[in-house]
Amino acid sequence: MSNKKYQWFKIAESSEALNWQSNNMCVVEADGKKITLAKHQEKIFAVAYKCPHASGIMAAGNIDSLGNIACPLHRYKFNLATGRNTTGEGYYLKTYAIEQKVDGVYIGFEVGGLFGGLF
């Protein structure tokens, strides 16, 4: 069980209400941050808007059959669930918690941090 705490933001009434592109990705905004959503095998993932390498817009890339998202600039790939780089360059793509509930789709930003529970 995770001890992480999140601040949740509703981003859509349902998965179908999101503006999915033909590559099964879209961009949403929550709490002033742009986030890339990716759909793979009917599951939604939330990752950073830009690639950590050269700032390529992740939603302009593609998703491979293994569930890796590829940056459109240099084709660096990242695991959608963990953000780990799978092509060996050593970068890490920020991931976010996402939940589909009866009343909508929510994205969670981790709150706290190193001293979050002390004050």
Secondary structure, DSSP 4 states (H G I P E B T S, - for coil): ----EEEEEEEESSGGGS---TTSEEEEEETTEEEEEEEETTEEEEEESB-TTT--BGGGSEE-TTSEEE-TTT--EEETTT-BBSSSS--B--EEEEEEETTEEEEEEEE--TTTTT-
